[in-house]
Amino acid sequence: MQGLEPTFQAYAWGSTTAIPELLGFAPGTEPVAEAWFGGHPSSSSRLTGHGGESLHTAIARRPGALLGADVASRFGEQLPFLLKVIAAVRPLSLQVHPSVELAQEGYAREDARGVPLDDPRRSYRDRNHKPELVYALTAFEALVGFRAPRRTAEILRGLEHPVARQLHKTVTADPSPTGVQEAFTRLVSVGTRPTPREVRELAEEFRARLRSGSPSPRTDHAVDLLEHAYPGDPGAVTAVLLNPVTLRPGEALFVPAGAVHAYLDGVAVEVMANSDNVLRAGLTAKHVDIPELLRAVDCVAAPPIRIAPEHVYDATDVYYVPVDDFELSVTSVTSSGACRLPSSGPRVVLCIEGPVRLRAATGDELDLSTGGAAFVPAADGALTVTGEGRLIQASVP
């Protein structure tokens, strides 16, 4: 096993302090939105040994030893997952992640057009899907998936603005996925979406209702928050169609491919399939690809998928998800003795409270302090941990 140095993404919605404080380095003046622990070719982490070789390159050189025969046969010469820490002080974009089929098709199409991988106008940066699990480290606010049309109608009832009245008419006339799709498509598509002036007017109506008594204060607040962050953006109005979600620290949420979502505020660990494919509809200064997002989005109304952990090995909670690419475990270790960690394949371990000591079945040991991380190859076998702290581990089922 070797120490793992993350790469950082300085997106505008990030915090200048949250990730530096968590990982133990001095904050700067730029926001740090994400810390990546993984081998995605666009921003691979680096191993602390071997001259700082990228994890992506190391796996490509020795896939059998680092991934193990089973994982390499199923996923090829790449780590199947990507672990991140994210810190949002402003809302993220309104977005959807594609299925494997759409990702492969879209990647090939953009390649054929000669769009460089690092072109900001590119939608597909790899051929993979991107289901993800969010594990909250602080209170974490989000909008995820479509809520029941009848609830949307209740929220819109009584609003006078023509945009609200049209949305109400659409979801009451057809309270099915087709009606939801029509309402969402009208809000985000060029030619039918509200003008910036209409968005501002409707947001003011939500704000007035929030002050006077609202049937859904969380929705009114979300519209207010989003319109303040992105003035005039029709993505703010989509909050009336979406499920509000609050995670407390230690709670987790699964976001499958096709689920529309926008993260609003908070610090969390994410583990996802090894992909950087994001299709955006608004609430961002980045590339927006509304036609492609509308191809990928699932408009079936459903409650958010909260994942309850399974308690194993006395000190560990495992969050199992309905995909083959990853699972997440959280281990709290005390001075009472060694704790076994689940899985024996390739793993990324992040210490969020320390210090702790990892010991592999091979006898190799590695000390991690708070904010330290390690890549553990399949050849190292089972892991145990001693010390006092808390570890997050991403691994392959």
N, C-alpha and C positions, 0 to 999 in steps of 0.2 A: 504494500500500500504506500501511497505517496500523498503529500500535501497537495492541495488544489487551490490555485489562485483564481478568483472569479474575474470575469470581465464586467464592466459597468456600462449602463445605458443612461445618458443624460437627457432624457425626455423632459419636456417642459412641465408635465404634470407631477414630476417627482418632488421629493423632499430634500432639502440641503443637509438635514441632520439625521433622519431616522435610520437609514442604512449605515452611515458612518458610525453612529452610536451602537447599533446592533453588532456590527462586524469589527468594531474596535479600531477605527482609523480617524484621523482628524478631518472634520468637515471642511469643504471648500465653499466657493461662492456659487458654483453650478449645482442644479438639482441632480440627485442620484435617484433615478426612478426604479431601476432594476439592477440586481446583481445576478449574473448567470453562472451557474455551476454545471457545466456539461460540455459536450463535444460538438455542438452545432457548428458547421463550417463557417458560418458568417461571423461568429464571435465566440470561438472556443476558449474555454478555460485552459490554464497552463499548469502542468505538473511542476512541483517545486524542485524535483531532481532532474537529471539529464539535461541540464542547461535550459530549463524552462520550456521544454517541448510542449506543444499544444496537445491536449487530450485527443482531439480529432486525429492528428497525425500519428500519435502513439497507437491508437486503436487500429488505424489503417495498416500499420506495420506489423502488429501482432494481434490480430483479431481473436484467434483461438485462445491464447493465454489470457487476454484481458477480458474478453466477453464470455468465454466458455463456448463449447461446441453447440450447446442447445440454443443459446441466445444468438450466436452468429448464424446458425442455420435458419432461424426464424426472421431475423432483422437485418442480416447482412453485416457489413463492416462498419457499423455505427452503434453508439450507445442509444438504446431505444427511447430514452427519456431525457428531459432537461429540467433541472431544478433551478428555481429562481427565488429571490427575495424581492418583493415589490413594495414600494412606499408611495402612496398617492395622497397628495394634498389638494389636487384638483381632479375632477372627473376625467376618466379615460374616454377614448372614442367609443361610439356606438358601433359594435362589431360582431362578426360571425367568423367562426373557423370552419374551413371546408372539410368534407369527407375525403378519404383517400382517393376515390375515383375523380372527384372534381379537382383535387390538387394535382394529380398526375396529368389530367387533361389540360388544366390551366398552365402548368409549368411547361408542358410541351408547346402549347400555343404561344406563350411569351418567348420561349427560346426560338421558335420558328420565325418570330417577328424581329429577332435580334435585340431584344430588350436585355441589357446587362443585368446581372444578378444584384448589383448594388445601385441600380437606378431607382430613385425614390418613387417613380411611377409604376414600379412593378408590384403586382399583387401576390404572385407566387414565388417564394424564395427557395422552395424545395418541393418534393413530391409527396409529402406526408400530410396526414390529418393532424389535428391539434386539439384533441379532448384534453381537459385540464382539471386538476383538483386544487382548490384554494383552501389553505389551512390558516386561520386567522391568528395573528400574534397580538393584535389590538382589536378593538371594535372595528368591524369592517362593513362598509355599506356598499350595496350593489343593486343593480336592476338586472334580472335574469329571466329570460323566457317570457312568453305571453300569458297574461292572466286570463281568467274566464271572461268571455265577452259580456256576460251579464253584469259582472263587476265593473268592467270598463263603462258600460252603459250607465250604471248607478253613479259613477264618478263624474260623468259628463252631463248628467241630467241637471237642468236648470241653468247651465252656462249659456250665455247669449251670443257669444262670438260665432260668426258663421262657420269657422273652421271646426269648432267644438260641436256645433249642431250637425254638420255634415258627418263627422266621425260618429256621433250618436246614432244618426240615421243608418249608417253603414253597418254597425255592429248589432243593431237591433233588427234590421231587415234580414241579416244573414249571420246568426250567432254560431258560425262554424269556422273551421280553419280557412275556408275560402273568404268569408267576411273579414276575418282578422288580416289575411294577406292583402285584401283590397285596401283596408284602412291603413295598414303599415306602408304599403306601396305608394298610396296617395301622399302620405306624409313625407317620404324621403325622395321620391322620383322627381327629376327635372321635368318641369312642365305642369306638374300637379301639386307640388309641395307648397306650403304657405310661404309668402314673401317674408323677408326679415321684419317688415312693419307688422304683418299679421301675427308673426310669432311674438313680437314684443307686446302687442295688444292682448293676445291671449294669455301670455305670462302675467300681465298686470291683472287680468281677471282672476287667475289662480291666486295671486298674491292677496288680492282684496278678499277673496273667499277664505283664505287661510287666516286672515285677521278677524273675520266676522263669524267663523264657524264653518268647518268643512266636513263633508262626508268621508274625506280621505286626506288628513293632514300630511301624511307621508308622501303622497303623490303630489300634492300642491307644493310641498317643500322641494321635492325632486325637480319639478318643472322650474321653480324659482332658482334653485342651485345651478341647474344646467344652463338656463338662459343667461344668468349672470356670468357664468364661466365662458359661454360661447354665444354672445349676443346675436339674436336674430337667426340662430341655427334651428331648423325645424326638428332636428334630432331631440331637442329639449321636449317637444310636445309628445314624443313617443313614450315618455314616462307614463302616460295614462294607459298605455297598452301593456305595460311590462310589470312583472312581479317585483315588488321591493323586497330586499333581503338584508337582514342584519345578522352578522355572525359575531358571537362573543369569542374572546380568546379561547383557542382550543377546539372551536367548532370548524367543520369543513363542509365544502360545497363542491359538487361535481358539475362541470359545464361540458356537455357533450358537443361534438361537432354539429353544427347547424343551429345551435342555441344562440339567439341574439342576446347580447349583454353589454353592460357598461358598468365598470367599477367606479365608485364615487369617492371613497375616502377610506384610508386605513393602511395598516402594514400587515403583510401576509407572506407566507411561503406558498409558492405554486410549484406543482410538478405536473408535467405535461408530456405528451408525445414529442419526440425530438423534431420540432418544427417551428418556423417563424412565419407561418402563413396567417395573415390577418386581412380580412375583407371588411372595409369600413364604409359606413353610410353617413357619417357626420360626427360632430363634436370633436373635431381635430383639425390641425393644420397639415396633417400628413395626407398621403394619397387616398382619395375616396374612389371606390369602384362599386357604385350602386347596382348596376345590372348584374355583376358577378355575385354580390352579396345576396340579391334577390333570388338567384339560382340556388344558393347554398342554404338559405334560411329555412328553418322548420317552423311553420306557423300553427302547429297544434298547440292549443293552450294546455299548460300543465304546471303544477307547482314546482318550485325549485327542488333539485335533487340534493338534499342534505345527506351526508354520509356519517352514520354512527360508527365509532371505532369498535373493533373487536379486541378485547384485552388478552394478551398472550405473554408468556414468560414472566409473569408477575409485575414487571416494570414497564411493559411496552403496550402501546395502543397501535393497532394496524388499521389503516383506512383502505379498505378494498374497493376497487372501482370496476365497472363493467367493461374494461378494455384490457388488452394483453400487454400494453407497453410499459406500465408502471404500477407501483403501489407505494404508499407513504406510511412510514411508521415513526412514532415518537416514543422515545425511551427516557424515563426519568431515573437516574442512578444516584444512589446514596453511598455513604462510606461503609455500608453493611456488607458489601461483597461484590463479586463480579456478576454482571448481567449479560445474558446472551442476547444478541440481536438477531432478528429474523432474516432469512434469505442467505444464500451462499453464492449467488451470481454476482455480476458487476454491480457495484453500489457507489453512491455518493453520500457521504456522511457530513452533516453540518452541525457544529456545536453551537447552540444558541445560549447555553449556560455552561460554564466550565470552571476549573479544568477537569479533563477526563483523559483516560488512556485507553486506546484501542489495542487489542491483541488478536492477531489472526491465528488460524489453526496451524499455520506454518511456523509460528513462534515470533514473527515480526511484530513490533510494537510501534505505536505512534502516539505522541501526546498532542492533544488539542486544547487550546484555550478558547474562551468565548469568541465567536466569529471565525474560528478555524474550520477548515474543511479538508476532506480527504477523498481520493478516489481509491476504491478497493476492488482489485480485479478478481475475477472468478477463481483464479488459481490460488488465491489466499484462503479460500474456504470460509468456514464459519468464523464469526467475530464475537468477542466478548468485550465488555467495557467496564472499567472501574473508575472510581473517583466520585465527584459530586457535581451533578449538572443535568443538562437535558440535551438530547441529540435528536436530530431529524434525519431520517434516512430515506432516500429514494432508491428503489430496487425494481427488479423485474419479477413478476409473478411466476 
